[in-house]
């Protein structure tokens, strides 16, 4: 179980595989200078509810992984996460879709990098 850490004190646990995909999307958006919100639901063990943080170029972010091996990347999941990050409500983790294994197209590449 990895952790997304925002500004040193807001922490959210994610499976390493999900965290790797979220990191790709966050990095791409911030590299392009595109600030956006990232939201998640809190576990009921810590009171439930929802947290949203505003990500921007000056944000102090840490992606802490439990495992030492990098997971395989599912481009379809990166695309799905990028789609949410580009929406008015911002990034939120969606279930991993099946990886079609199809060759990448310029249209799909542009969606992942928007």
N, C-alpha and C positions, 0 to 999 in steps of 0.2 A: 504494500500500500504506500503510494507516494504522497507527497504533499505539495500543494500550491501555497506559497507564502507571499502575502501582499504587505508591503511596508513593514515587515518584521513582526507584525502582531496579528494579522488576520490570516488564519490557516484553514485550508480545506483539504481533506483527504480524498484522493482519487487512486484508483488502481494505476499501476505504472503504465499500462498500455494506454489507458484513457489520457493520462497526464502527458504522455509523449505526443499524442495527437493534438491535445489542447495547446501544448507548447509550440507546435508548428504553426498553428493558426494565430496565436498571440504574437509570435515573433514576426510573422509575415505582415500583420497589420501595423505593428509598431515600427517596423523597418520602413514602412511607407508613410509614417507620420499620421496614422489614422487612430485617434483615440476612440474608445468604445467601452460599454459596460460589460462585465462578466458576472453572471448570477448563478447561484446554486441554492438548493434546498439543504437546510441543516438537518442532521439526524435528530430524531426525537430524544435520544439520550442526552443531548445538550440543549434541549428546549424546543427543537423544531424551528419552524420559521424559514426565512429566506434571507440570503445575504447578496448584496450587489456591490461590486467595487468598480471604480472608474479607472480604466487602464489608459495610460498615456506614456509618452516617451520618457518622462521623468520618474515613472513609478519604479519603486524598488521591488523587484520580483525574484522569487527563488522557486525553482522547480527541483524538489528533492525526491529522488527515487530510492526505493527500498532495494531493488535488484540492481545488479551490475551490468546486465545484458540489455542492449537496446531492443525493443520489440519491433517486429515487422510492421511496416506502415501500410494501412489500408487507405488508399487514395480516395475511395468513396466516402470514408468517414471524415477525412480531412475536408473534402468538398462539402459534406453535410454540416460540419462544424463552422466552416467559413461562411456558409449560407446564413447560419444563425447570427454569426458575428457581424454580418453586414445588414442585419435587420434592425428596425428601430428598438427592439427590446434587447439586442446585444447577444453576446455569446452565452450559450448554455449547453451543457453536455446532452447530446441526443444518443439514442441507442446506436450501436455499431451496425451499419448495413453490411450486407454481403459484399465482398469485394468482387466486382464483375470480372476482374482480370483482363478486361478489354484494353486495347491500346489507348493511351491517353490522346485526347483531341485538344486542339488549341482552345476550344470553348470551355472544356472542363478545366484545363490549366488556368485559364483566366479567372474562373470562379474561385479557385483555391487561392489565388494571389490577389484578389480584390481586397 
